[in-house]
Amino acid sequence: MRVAVGLVLCLLLAGLTPVASASSESQEAWPGEPIDNHVHMTWAALTMEVNEWADDNPDIVRLVDAGSSELGKTLWVVQISDWSMETKANGKAKEIVYIDGGHHGNEYLGTSLAWLSAQWYIENWNQGNEEAVNVLQNTEIHVLIMLNPDGNDIDTRWNINQVDLNRNYDHFWNTCPTTQPGSAAFSESETAANSQYMNDYVSDADLYVTMHTGVWIMLYPWGKWASQPSDWELFYGIREEVQANISEIPIQNANQGLYPNCGTSRDYGYGVMGFPTFTFETDDEQFVPGSVEALNERLAEELDVMRYLISNVWYWRARLDVQSIQVSDDHVVLDVENLGMASTTNASLQFVDSSGEVTWTSSLFSVNQSNSTVAQLDATNLSYSNDGTWQLYYQKRVIDAAKWVTEPLEINATMMDDDEDSNFLVGYGLFSPTTILAGFAVISLLRKEDEDSA
Ligand SMILES: [Zn+2]
């Protein structure tokens, strides 16, 4: 997918008005020209910057052309990971994080937070920073820094067709009083390309952050409805951790935290893609030339929040961990822990025979976030034999759109008499507050280790 960089640069330079030099060492400056009271990065400057990142860091940076704006400007995605390994060291798939910025072309501070988030991992990887190395060995970070380059370059909220791109997504499009949403969902090439990228590259993401400027706030779904999202526990848990340890930034559902809106990328990311999704709004103090505070200092707190969300991405879904399976003539007793911070409500246990065929699927059970469940499952249709195996089939989160996963289990069932299991269940602490606290303690501990190593 990587385009011929030389060619692009030639084309760029041919028709280029002077832009600030885009040195990859310049951690302080958002490279670009001041426009009004904004410090502005042109699409051309960004193009040079991301190509330089890719040229200088082939071990960790891949540059992908995700499509074009209405005026034909490339929508660059910077993919950052330790590309010497396609998987984690243990052979499992890496976690996936998706970030985009610049839906609104006059919101430079939000766009620059997307840029800074990418730059932080690149620079800190090169310095051998333990947190950055750990993250990139276990995670793919995909960043589409500037979704609306046409609007960006003329300093306007809208794209070139005067459409509000963040009202143009195919999730309850144009079903509320709204700014210019376009002629149809995904009528604009920018939003169509973004959703295509989500589906093609990051459909397994366990975090999506879309960056804007306005009121200093983080917004989780929904914008469309005042009600809390199905995975409210996950969002509440993240808010608790962020506000206790990192930042007092308000974190609310968008409808009540800002105002009702529909057809947004946030609601699409959660409601259609099933991602845990935040709109990250930096404040509106886009600085004045001459009194420019270094960007990485200006946005240091916001970047800390991003690092927390990215370092802990493993937790932003249900992670079922089976402790034991006991089989009797009538039923199966499953003891299962949830190591993740999202609940799951449609889980089932499956038995796979020696030929690999699923011969039995249990009734559905739920496991709350950071909790345990002992599920007693009817097994009258189960033909159990020692040479078969077990697997779990469940959704990563509660929202209907959440991805389904199939996870083979490396655990053998134990046999029991039907008389025993009733005793087994007595006194077992279902939904015990102790296990919930234990779950949060683990995350706090991880967070602490991050800080110690930073
Ligand atoms: Zn915006």
Residues whose N, C-alpha, C, O or C-beta is under 5 A from the ligand:
A	BS01	ZN	H104 E107 H212 T213
